[in-house]
Amino acid sequence: MLEGAERSASSKLRLVKVVHTAIWAFFATCVLAIPVASSLGHFGAAAWLAAIVCGEVVVLLLNSWSCPLTAVAAKYTADRNANFDIYLPEWLARSNKAVFGALYVGGVIVAVVQWAQARR
């Protein structure tokens, strides 16, 4: 019986990790697309991308700077490595907020500067 319960928990953890990784990939793509969109003159798209990522930041802030899926994954494993809840290399999972936070802020700055230059 325990084997079946362990298998079920393992399956649920895998599902959470797949969903979490897909959501992470979506937001990472949004972050990386902000300066690309603005460089192409698509300032409205860059603004929407920035707003979408800002929404993610609000969710993180409301959850003590943690993704809500981390708590869900924690129900299915005792592992607490930085990447226990997502399919990312441990170094990236550990530094994710710093890396993508810097890319987000940098991308928004690039977009605002390019937008201001285009308005001249």
For each residue, the residues with C-beta under 8 A, 3 or more apart:
1: 4 5
2: 5 6
3: 6 7
4: 1 7 8
5: 1 2 8 9
6: 2 3 9 10
7: 3 4 10 11
8: 4 5 11 12
9: 5 6 12 13 76 77
10: 6 7 13 14 76
11: 7 8 14 15
12: 8 9 15 16 75 76
13: 9 10 16 17 73 76 77
14: 10 11 17 18
15: 11 12 18 19
16: 12 13 19 20 69 72 73 76 85
17: 13 14 20 21 73 85 86 87
18: 14 15 21 22 87
19: 15 16 22 23 69
20: 16 17 23 24 67 69 70 73 85 86 87
21: 17 18 24 25 86 87 88
22: 18 19 25 26
23: 19 20 26 27 69
24: 20 21 27 28 86 88 96
25: 21 22 28 29
26: 22 23 29 30
27: 23 24 30 31 52 53 56 100
28: 24 25 31 32 100
29: 25 26 32 33
30: 26 27 33 34 49 52 53
31: 27 28 34 49 53 100 103 104 107
32: 28 29 35 36 103 107
33: 29 30 36 37 45 46 49
34: 30 31 37 38 46 49 50 53 104 107 108 110 111
35: 32 38 39 46 106 107 110 111
36: 32 33 39 40
37: 33 34 40 42 43 45 46 49 111
38: 34 35 41 42 43 46 107 110 111 114 115
39: 35 36 110 114
40: 36 37
41: 38 118
42: 37 38 45 46
43: 37 38 46 47 111 114 115 118
44: 47 48
45: 33 37 42 48 49
46: 33 34 35 37 38 42 43 49 50 111 115
47: 43 44 50 51 111
48: 44 45 51 52
49: 30 31 33 34 37 45 46 52 53
50: 34 46 47 53 54 104 107 108 111
51: 47 48 54 55
52: 27 30 48 49 55 56
53: 27 30 31 34 49 50 56 57 104
54: 50 51 57 58
55: 51 52 58 59
56: 27 52 53 59 60
57: 53 54 60 61
58: 54 55 61 62
59: 55 56 62 63 67 68
60: 56 57 63 65 66 67 97
61: 57 58 65
62: 58 59
63: 59 60 66 67 68 71
64:
65: 60 61 97
66: 60 63 70 71
67: 20 59 60 63 70 85
68: 59 63 71 72
69: 16 19 20 23 72 73 85 86
70: 20 66 67 73 74 85
71: 63 66 68 74 75
72: 16 68 69 75 76 85
73: 13 16 17 20 69 70 76 77 84 85 86
74: 70 71 77 80 84 85
75: 12 71 72
76: 9 10 12 13 16 72 73
77: 9 13 73 74 84
78:
79: 84
80: 74 84
81: 84 90 93
82: 90 91 93 94
83: 86 87 88 89 90 92 93 94
84: 73 74 77 79 80 81
85: 16 17 20 67 69 70 72 73 74
86: 17 20 21 24 69 73 83 93
87: 17 18 20 21 83
88: 21 24 83 92 93 96
89: 83 92 93
90: 81 82 83 93 94
91: 82 94 95
92: 83 88 89 95 96 99
93: 81 82 83 86 88 89 90 96
94: 82 83 90 91
95: 91 92 98 99
96: 24 88 92 93 99 100
97: 60 65 100 101
98: 95 101 102
99: 92 95 96 102 103
100: 27 28 31 96 97 103 104
101: 97 98 104 105
102: 98 99 105 106
103: 31 32 99 100 106 107
104: 31 34 50 53 100 101 107 108
105: 101 102 108 109
106: 35 102 103 109 110
107: 31 32 34 35 38 50 103 104 110 111
108: 34 50 104 105 111 112
109: 105 106 112 113
110: 34 35 38 39 106 107 113 114
111: 34 35 37 38 43 46 47 50 107 108 114 115
112: 108 109 115 116
113: 109 110 116 117
114: 38 39 43 110 111 117 118
115: 38 43 46 111 112 118 119
116: 112 113 119 120
117: 113 114 120
118: 41 43 114 115
119: 115 116
120: 116 117
